[in-house]
Amino acid sequence: MGQTSSSTPPQKEEPDLTSSFDTNLHNFKMETKILSQELIALIGSYLKDGNLRGAVSAISDALSDIEKAPLSIAVMGETGAGKSSLINALQGVGPDEEGATASTGVTCTTTERTAYPYSKVPSVTLWDLPGIGSTAFQPHDYLKKIKFEEYDFFIIVSSGRFKHNDAELAKAIVQVNRRFYFVQTHTDNDLMAQKQCNPQRFNRENTLKQIRNSISSILKEVTQQEPPVFLVSNFDVSDFDFPELEATLLRDLPAQKRHIFMLTLSAVTQSAIDQKRDSLKQKVWKDSVMPRAWITIPFKGWTKNDIEKLEETLNLCRSSFGLDEASLENIAEDSHMALEELKENIKSPHLFSEEEGKSLTDKLLEHISHPYFSKTFHLHNFFIDTVTNDVKILLSKEELFTERHLFLETAACKPSRPSPSTAQLLESSFENFFKNFKKESKILSEETISLIESHLEDKNLPGAVSAISNALRNIDRAPLNIAVTGEAGAGKSSFINALRGVRDEEEGAAPTGVTETTMERTPYPHPKLPQVTIWDLPGIGSTSFPPQDYLTEMKFGEYDFLVIISATRFKDTDAHLAKAIAKMNTKFYFVRTKIDQDVRNEKKGKPKTFNRDSVLKKIRGDCSRHLQETLSSESPVFLVSNFDVSDFDFPELETTLLSELPAHKRHIFMLSLSSVTETAIDRKRDFLKQKIQLEALKAGAWATIPFGGLVRDKIQKVEETLDLYRSYFGLDDASLENIAKDFHVSVNEIKAHLKSPHLLTRTNDMSLENKLWKYIKYVSSVTGGPFAAGLYFRKTFYLKNLFIDTVASDAKALLNKEEFLSEKLTDPPEYWEAAMEL
């Protein structure tokens, strides 16, 4: 195979215009009530009778009366974006005023799609849809739940940054050939935040231009279109773009209705036309299968009589569809255009016109695809297809006046491959991340790890314990990495600046703004705690950082503690992040930012019923409830304002974080330590087990050995074996005395929590011989050894396995000093405990 030349320019990657809702879109049949059933029946009747003029006249009459036709407008977007408030604003009422329709609030209020007649245009219905991205309305079945197919026009409502769900909704709307406006709400809050961040450099017009350009650029990239973008405040309808939005909507409504009318008309007319086309083709086929049709006819040119008969056939076909010359004259007259101008847009009137350099015979011969069928069979089919296409073009009367229609050859359209939904991306990508997940932390230095492993290798358990104790005493000096994550635009960078005690406009502050500013994970040292690094992560769910690779790209395994930042509503993304962090056995805080905006908006919207404490309680309860449902456990929730750190929960958050940092460090330390020590201990345990297995086989262990009594010297050898293994792991009596000194407890107190020192202790109710016998029998049955099959290893083989497992478990327990002092050690595997009970 040849190789591509290096000089060949790389192919430009085509933009992915397929929505992640594509799986659902294939099952949708868009519906509308803009064409009445009476009109549909009338048009179908005209087309069936070949009365194209009558069909065109009926369509023209309906279009001239389009203002009375019903139109359904869906107001959609992420939860908390301000959809219900926008509907109230369009209706001309505030949320707390009498007559307010859509319910609003600081938590999720719209839980089912709700219709509101548009007060200024009664034939228009505004549909308030539940927000996508809430835990109740996840992307994978969102379109189905909201009945996406029933809407004629859409308004996508967004706030903060442009998000992944915004892009997916826009692509889905474009895919079904519908139009939409993009409305960015809370613009007043965006300006206020930007002014607080950079009061000296703030410029209102430049900020608005920056927001608008950013949104328009992304929309053009994801849809290859330039839909109208409006920046509004739902509480100050006289400011920003709200007056323009309302004026544009009212002005465009007739055009939107015509657009939906023509789309629907196309489906109605094409069905009737195709039915008639197929009927004519079936008749042509029956005529052609007569024996004479299959005879090979050498082509020597048509006679004049042949040409006249073919032309008659074409005219008959045109007449059956109402496309004959007389009908075209009437249609041209109705359309207020010249007949020749009308004919320029269609093909059938020109099929028998001669072209320069080509005879009529050659021209017609081009449409004969099979030499063994009758020539007239192919031409008849070609005539039918051409006339059918002409009728479809003429029935798109509105488009006929605006552009020239070219003849379109029939082509099979392959359905696009379904793309996974956002929820599926989150689920699958997070699952893939955990398949290869390995927790990493720098809280245990390489020197400490090497020292602990060296002590364990040298059977020096007291040395390992001492090294761990020293590291724990110096835990305040250990490094800790805190990651701040969450959706784009939630206020992560501003939160980090507030936590570090710097203003957004100061030098060294994390960059903030009204558009996406954090494009890569960035570390910031904590000014009060030099060993603590705060990582500012790009927002999950933006078009730059879709969910599928987020955990991997953000290197989630490297952080010791996380803070999830959320704004406006608890979203499905918040739940997925919380579950992922919990699965890593890492702790986190949940911080709801922009609380000052929530309180201010609630006060503006509901001045009569506003109560600050009730609002905060409602928000806190909503966050806690969602986290409890997600994790089945409680997590700390803080409500903050990044610009007023003296208000709300910010002081408590800062105090809690500082007071709990040592505990967080110890938690991560012990998790990391467990991984290091268990690996070293298990390595030694497996080596010893392999050694006794080989010794047992070498000694002819598979021979049947009857069980006799244990004589004194045998018991002494068993005790020596256990002592030897205790010594191998540094658990002999001398080592335990040294460890007891480190723990500041007595040796007996240490031994009370261990198993190995008591394995061969005699009891009043059972002899040592019976005790060992039960150990052997039980260990063999639990481990699935050959004992139960009637074959016997030597008895000492089973005892050695028990000794090694028990001593290894004791070593692991002692190395987890923190847990040893505070609670009973983790129980060993079930057969050790069962053996001890025996």
N, C-alpha and C positions, 0 to 999 in steps of 0.2 A: 504493500500500500504506500502511496506517496505521502510525504509529509507536507504540511502547510508551510509555505514560505514565511520566514520570520518577518519579511517586509509587509506581509498582509496585515492591514489594520484590524484590530480586534473588533468583533461585532458588538454594537451597542446593545446592551441588555434592555429588552423591552420591559416597560413597567408592568407590574402585576396588577391587572384591573379586576381580578377575580376576588370577590368578597369571601371572607371566611364563612359567610352564611350560605355559600353556594350550594351546599348539600340540600339545604331547605328550599332554595330558590328553584331547583329543578322540579320540585313538587308543587310549586305555586302556579295557579292560573289567575292572573290579575283580573279583578272584577270591578265593575263600576255601574252606577245607576244613571249615568249621564245620557245614555241612549235608552229611551223607553221601549218596552216590549212591543208596543204598537208600531213604532217607527221601524224597529228591526224586522217585524213581520211584513210591513209595507215594502221595504227595500228588497227583502227576499223575494216577495211576490213579483215585483217589477223585473228583477234579474232573471227569474225563472221563465218569465214570458218574453224575454229578450227585449224588454223596454228599458234600455239604458237611459234614455232621456227622462223617463218617469223617475228612475232611481236617483239621477242627478238632481232633479227638481226637488224631490223629497229631502235629500241631504241639504240642499241649499236653504230650503225653508227652515229646517231644524237649526242650521248654523246661524241664520239671521235672528233666531229666537233663543240663542245660546245663554243669554243672561238669566233665563228662568230655570235652566238645567241645574240639578243638584251637584254639589262638589264636596268631597270629603278630604279635609286637610288633617294630616297626622302631625302632632307636635311630639317629637321624640328626642332622646338623648340619654346621657348617663343620669343616674339617680343623683338628686341634689343640684342639678344644673340650673333649676329655676323654670321648668316647663310650665307648671301650674301658675306661677306668678306671671309668666309671659301671657298666658291665655287671659288671665284677669285683666292685665294691662291692655290687651287688644280689645277686650270687652268694655274697657273704659271704667273699671271699678277696682278699688283696692281690696286686698284680701280680708280686711276687717270691716269692710263696708257692707251695708245691706245690699243684697243682690249679687254679692261675690259668688262666683260659681265654683271654680276649682279650689280645693282645699290645699293649704300650704303649711309648712312648718319646718322645724329644725331636724326632724327625723323623717323617714320615708312615709309619705301620706297617700300617694297614688298607688293603690294595690291592684287596680283593675282598670281597663280602658274605659274612659267616660266621654260621652258625646255632649258637646255644648253648641247650640245654634249660634252662629256668628251674628251678633246684634246688629251689625251694620249692613250685612248681606244675608238675609234670611235663608236663601237657598244654599248657603255654605255652612258646613258643620265642622267645628274644630274638635278634634279628638285628643284628649289628654291621655297619653300612654304612660304606663309604669316605666320607671327608669331602667335602662339596661345596665347590667353590672352589679345590681343588688343581689343579695343572696337568694332572693325569691325569683328573680328574673335574670337567669344566666344566659349567655349568648347562644348556647347550642340549641335551645328551643324557643328563643325570644320571638322570632318572626312568626312562628306558629301561634304562640300565646296571644300576641297582639293582633292577629289576623291581618298580616302585612298586605295581603292581596286586595284588600277592600278600599285602600286609600288612593286618591287621585293625585295628591300633591303632599309634599313633606316639608316640615321645618325642623332642621336639626338644631337643638339647643345645646350649647356647650358653655363651660365656665373654666377659668384657669387656663391650663395649657391644652393644646390640641392633642387628643388622645387616640389610642389605637382603635377604640370602639367608635369614635367619630369617623375615622377613615373607613372602617368596615361598613358602617351604616350608609355612608355616602356612596361607596362602591356598590352596595346592594341596590340602592335606589336607581343608580345609573344603569345597572344590569337589567332592570325591569322596565327601562325606558321611561322613567318618571323624572319629574323635575323637583328641585328643592331649593330652599334658602338655608343659609348657615347663619345662625344668630348666636353671637357671643354675649352672654349675660354677665352681670356683676362687673361691668366695666368701671363703674364708680369705685368699687372696691379695689380693682386692679390699679387704678390711678392713685388712689389713696395710699396703697401699699408702696407703690413706686416712689411716691413723693416722700413717704416716711423713710424709705431706704436711702434715697439720694436727693435730699431737699435742695441742694445747691445746683445740681445738674438737671433737675426735673424740668421737662418741657412737655406740656399736655399734648400738643399736636404731634410732636415727634413720637411720643409713646403710643398714641392711637394709631399712627401710621405704621409703626413697628408691629403692633398686634395684628392690624388688618393685612399687612403684606405677608406676615408669617403664615397666617391662616390661608390666604389666597394661594400662596406658593405650594403649600402642602396639598390643598384640594386639587390644584391643577395636576400635581404629580400623581395623586392616587386615582383621579377620575378622568384625566385628560380633558376636563371641562373647566369653565370658570363661572361657577354659580355665584349669585349675589351674596355678599358677606355684610352683616350688619352688627355693629357694636352697640349694645343697649344697656340701660339700667331699668329694671322692672319697676323701680320705685320713683324714678324721675323721668317720666315719659316725654318730658319736653326737651330733654338733653340727649346728646350723642345722636345715634342713628334711628331712634325709635320713630320720630315723625316720618322719616324717609321710608322706614320699613312698612309702616302702616299705609302710606301713600302708594308705595310700590305694589304692595299686596292688592289693594283695591283696584289699582290701575291694571295690574296683570291678570286679575281673576278671569276676565273674558278670554284672554289669550290662553291661560291655563286650561280653561274649559274646552276651548277649541282643540288644544293639543290632545287632551284625553279623548275628546269626541272623535278625532281623526284616528287615534290609535285603536279605539274600540270599533270604529267603523271598518277599519281594515280587516279586523278579525271576522266581523259579520259578513262583509262583502266577499272576502276571499273564500270563505267556506261555500257560499252559494255559487260563486264563479267556478271554483274547483270541481264542485259537484256536476255542474253542467259540462265542464271540460271533460271529465272522466266518462260521462255518458256518451259524448260524441266520439271519444277515442275508442270506446268499447264497440261502437257501431262500425268504425273504420277497421278494427281488428277482425270482426266477424266477416266483413266483406273480403278481407285480405287472405283469410285462411282457406278460401275456396281453392281447389286444385290448380287453377290457372295462375294463382298468385305466386306459386312456388317455382314456376318455370323460369329458367334463366333466360333473360331477354337481353340479347346483345344491344348495347347502346349505340345507336347511329343517329341520335338527334331526334327531337320531337318535330312533328309536323305543325303547321299553323293551327290545324284543328285540335291537336293535342294541347297546345298552349291555351287556346280559347276555353277548352273544357276545364283546365286547371284553374284558369282565372275565374270561371264560373263557380268552381268549388270554393275558392277563397272568398268570393263575394257572398256565397251562401253562408259560409262560416261567420263572416262579419255580420251579416244580417241576423243570424240566430242569436248573436250577443248584443244586437242593437248598435253595431258599429259601422253600418253601411253609410254611404255618402249622405243620404237624406237625414239620417239620425245625427251624423256629425254636424251637418249644417244647423240643425235645431239646437244641439248642445253648444255650438260656437255662439249662436245668437243668445242663448241663456247666459253664457259666460261672458258676454260682452267682449268677444275677441274675434279676430278674423279666422275663417276656416283654415287657411294655410298655416296660421300660427298654431292652431290646435293640432294640425297634422304633424307639425315639426316634432311634437313630443311622443309620437307613436310610430310603430313600424309597419303595421299591416297595409296601410294605403300605398306603400312604396315598394312592396315586394316584387311587382312586375315592372318596375321602372328599370330601364337599362342603365348600366354604369359604364363609364369610359374605360376602354381597354378590356371589357369583359362582356361576352354575349349573354343573353338572357338564359340560354340553355346551360352555360357554364355556371351562371349564378345559382340556378335552381339545383344543379347537380351537386353543389357543395353541401346540400342538406340531405343527401341520400347516403346513409351510413352503412347499409348492408346490400351488397350486390345481388344477393339471391332472393330478396324480397321484391315485390312490385314497387317500382319507382313511385307510383302514386301513393302507396301506403306511407312512405316516409314523408312525402310532401304534404299529405293531408294532416299528419301529426304535427308537422312543423307549422302549418297554417293555424291549427287549433291553439298551439302553444303561444304563437305570436299574438293572435287576437286576444287570447285570455290575458296575457300580460298587458296589452294595451288597455283593456277594460279596467284592470286594477290601477293602472296609472291615472286614467281619467277619473276614477272614483276617489283619488286623492286630490280632489279639486283644489283645496287650499294650497297644497304644495305646488300644484301645476302653475300657479301664478307667480311663484317665487323662484323656481329653479327649473332647469331643463332636465327631463328624465331620459336617461340612457337605457337601452335595452339590457336587461339583466338576465344572464344565463342562469339556469337552475343549478344550484350547487348544494351538495349535502353538507350540513353544518354539524361538526362534531361537538358534542357537549364538552364543556370545560371540565377538567378534573376537579372534583370537590375538594375544597380546602378545609382544614379543621377549624372549628370555632375557637374563640378565645379561651373558653372554659376548657375545651379539649386540649388546646395548646398548653395551658397551665398544668393540667393533670398529667399529660404525657411527658412534657419537658421536665416537670418536677420529679416524676417517677424516674426518668432516665438519669437525672442528676444524682439521685440517691443510689442508683445501681453501682456507681463508681465513687460514691462519696467517701471521703476520708477527712475526718476532723483534723485541722491543723491549728497549732497555737504556738506562740513564742514565749508563753508564760513559763515553760520549763526550758532552761537554756540547754544547749548541746552539751556543755560541760557537766551539768547536773545529771543529764540522762546517761552520759558515758560513765560517770562516777557510780550511779546506782547500778547500772548493768554490770560494771566491773566487780562491785561488792557481791552481787548475786552470783556471778560466775565463780567467785572465790569462796563461796559458801559463807560469806560474811554478812549475815542478815542484820546484826547490830550496826554494822557500818552503813548499810543501805538505809536503815531506819534513821540513823543519825544524819545522813545527808538529806533525807526528806524533811526531817525536823528543822534543820538549819534553813532549808529553802522556804519552808512555811513561815519561819520567824521573820524572814526577809521578804515576805510576800508583797509588802507595800512598794518595794522597789521593782517588782516584776512588771513587764510591759502588759498593757491590755488594749485590745483593739475593739472599738465600738463602731458599729455600722449604723448609719441612719438611712432607712429605705422607705419606700412607699411610692404612690403614683406621682406622675409628673404634675407639677404645679401645686402640690399639697403644702409646700413651704418648708422643705427639708433644709435648704441652704440657709434660709433665714433663721430656722430653729438652731442650726449649728452656730451661727453668729451670736445668737442670743445666749446660748449655752457657754460660749467662750467669752461673753462679755464685750463683744465688739459690735459696732453699728455696721449696717450693710454697706455704707459708703466708705468705711475706713479702709486704710491700706492693710492688706493681709486677710480681709474678710472673704468668705465664700461668695462668689458672684451670684447675684440674684437679678430677677427681671420679669417682665410680663411675657416673655417667650422662653423657650427651653434654653437654660444656661449651663447646666451640668452635663457635659458630654462624655466624661470619663470619671471613674471613681477617684476621689482626691482626698489625701490624708491631711488633717489639721491637728497640730498638737494642742492639748488642753492647757491653757495658761496657768491654771492652779495645780494641775497634776501632770508633771512633765512626762511620766511614764504612760499616760493615757493618750491614745491617738483616736480621733473621731474621723470616721470615713464618710464623706459625702458621696452617696451613690446616685447615679442617674435614675430618673423616675421610670418605674416599670409601667408599661402600657402606652408609652409614647410611640410615635411612628419610628423613631430612631432606636428604641429599645423595646421591641415586642417581647411577649412573655416567654417564647419558646427557649431562648438561650440565656435568659436573665440570670439565673442562679449561677450558671457556669461562668458567664462573662464577668459577673460581679465578684467571683471567687468567694462564695458564701462560706466555704469551709474554713476560711482564714480568720473569721471574726469570733471574738469571745463573748460579745454581748450585742444585742441589736435594739434599735428603737424604730418602731413602725409609725410613720407619720401619715395621718389621714385628714381629709378636710371634707366638709359638707355632709357626707353620708358614709356609713360603713359599707364598703363595697366587697364584691366577691374576690377581688384581688387582695384586699386586706386579709380575708379569711385564708386564702391560699398561702400568703406569706407567713401568717401566724402558724399554720399547720406545718409548713416547711421548717420553720425555726424550732418548733417544739419537737419535730422528728429528729433534729440534730442534737437534741438534749441541751439546747442553749436557751438562756433566759432572755426576755425582752420586756420593754415597756410599750404600751400603746398610747400614742399622743395624738389627740385631736386638736389640730391647729385652727387658726382663724376664728376662734370662738368670739372675739370681739365683733367680727362681721356678722356672725350668726345672731348674736344678741341684738346688734344694731338693726339688722334686717327684720328680726321678729318684732322689735319695738316699732319700726316704721310701718310694718305690715299690719300689726294688731295692737295699736296703741291703747285700745280700751281694755283688752284682756291681758296685756303684757305683765309678766312677773319674772324678773331676772332669775331668781332662785329656782323657780319651777322649770324654766327653760334649761338651765344648766343640769338640773336633776334628770330631766327628760333625755338630754343628750348623753349624759354619763350612763344612765340606765340602758339606753339603746346600744351603746358600744359594749358594755359589760355583758348584756344578754347575747349579742352576736358572738362574742369571744367564748362565752360559756357554751353555746351551741356548737361552736367550731371545735373547741379543744376539750370540752367536758371538764374544764378547770377554770379557775379565776386568774386573771392577769391584771397587773396594775394599769389603770386608765387615768390619764391626765388631760385636762382641758386647758389649753394655753392660748395666749396671744403672743406672737413673736415680737410685737412692737411695744407691748406694755408688760414687761417681765415682772412687774410688781403686782399684777392682778391675776385673777383666776388661780390655776394650779401651778404656775411656773415656779414660784418659790418652793413649794412642796416637792415638785419634781427634782429641782436642783439639790435640795437637802437630802431627799431619798437616794438619789444617785450617788452623792458623795458618801453618805453613810453606809450604803450597801456595796460600794466598790470592793472593799476587802473581802466581803462574802462572795461576790461575783468572782474575784480572783481565786479564792480558795476552791470554789466550785469548778472552775476551769482547770485549776491546778490538779485537783483530785481526778478529774476526768482524764486529763493527759497522763497523769501518773499511772492510773490504772492500765492504760494501754501499754505503757513502757514496761511496767513490772510484770504484768500478766504474760506478755510476750516472752520475757526472759525466763520466768518461772515455768511456763508451759514448754519452752524449748528444753529445759533441763528435765522436766517430768517425762516428756516423750522420749528423750534419750535413754533415761533409766528404764523405762518400760520396754523399749526395743531391746535393751541389753538383757533383761531377764527373760524375754521371749526367746531370744536366741539360745540362752543358757538352758532353758527348759526343753527346747527341741533337741539340742545337742545331747542332753542326758536321757534321751529316749522317753520323753514325757508322754507320748501317746500310748504307752503300754498301760494296760489296766492294772492299777495298784489298789489292793484292798486297803480300806482305812483301818488302821490300828490305833492304839493309844499313843499319846505323846509322852515320852519319857522325859525326865528332868533335863537331860542335856539338849533334847530337841527344843524344849521350851526356852532354854537359855539362848539357843541359837536364834530363835524367833525374836526374842527380846533384843538381841545384839543387832539383828537385821533392821528392826524398827529404829533403834538408836542410831544406826549407821545412816539411814535415810533422813532422820531428823538432823543429823550432823551435816549431811550433804546440802540441806536447805538452810542451815544456820539456826535450827530450832532445838538444838541440844540444850541441856539444863544450864550449862555455863553461858551460852548465848542468851538464853531467856533471862538470866539474872542481869546481864548487861542491858537488855532491852527494857526490863522492869525499871531500872534506874533512869533510863531516858524518859519513860512514861511517868515516873514518880509514883509508882504503885508497887505492891508486893508481887513476888513471883507467882504466888498462889492465885492472885487476882488475874494475872495474865493467863495462867493455865486454865482458869475457870472458863475462859472464852474460847479455848482451843480444844481440838478433838484428839490429836495425836498423843499427848501425854497420858491419855486415859484408855487407849485401845486395849492394853494388856492388864488393866487393873482388875483384880479379882473381886467378885461380889459374893454376898452370902447366898443368893438364890441360884447361882449358876457357877459351875466349875470353869476354869480357864479353858480346859480341853473342849467342853461343850460350846463355850463362847466362840472359840476359834473355828470349830466345826461349822457353826451357824454362819460365821463370817464367810467361810469358803463357799458354802452352799448358796448363800444369798448373793454374793458377788458374782458367782458363775451364772446364776439365773438372770440377774439384772443385765450383765454385760453380754449375755447370749453366748457364753463359752460352750465347750463341748461337754461340760459336766452333765447337763440335762440329757444328752444323747447317749449316756452310758460310757463315755470316754473320759479319762481323768488326766489332767495335768498333775504334776506333783502338788501336794497341798500348799507348799511354800510359794508356788507361783501365784496362786490367788491371794495369799496373804501379802506378798510383796506388792502386788497391784493396789491392794487396799491401802497399804502403808504409804505408798508413793502419792496416791490421790489425796489422801487425808493430809499428809504433810504439806503438799503443794497448796492445798486450800488454806491451811493455817498460815502459810507464808504470805499469801495474797492478803489475807485478813489483817495481819499485823502491819503490812506495808500501807494500809489505808488507815493511818493513825487517827485521823479526825473522826472517822466513823467509829473506830474502836473505843474511843473515850466517851462518845455521846450515846451510843446505842449498841445493842447486841449485834454481833457480827452476822454478816449475811450467811444464811444456812448453806452448808455444802451440798453437793449433789445428793439426790434422794437416797442413794444406796448407802452413803456414809452415815446419814442420820438413822436410817432404818437399821443399819448394822450396830450403831451405838445403842439403839433401843433394845436390840437383841441381847 
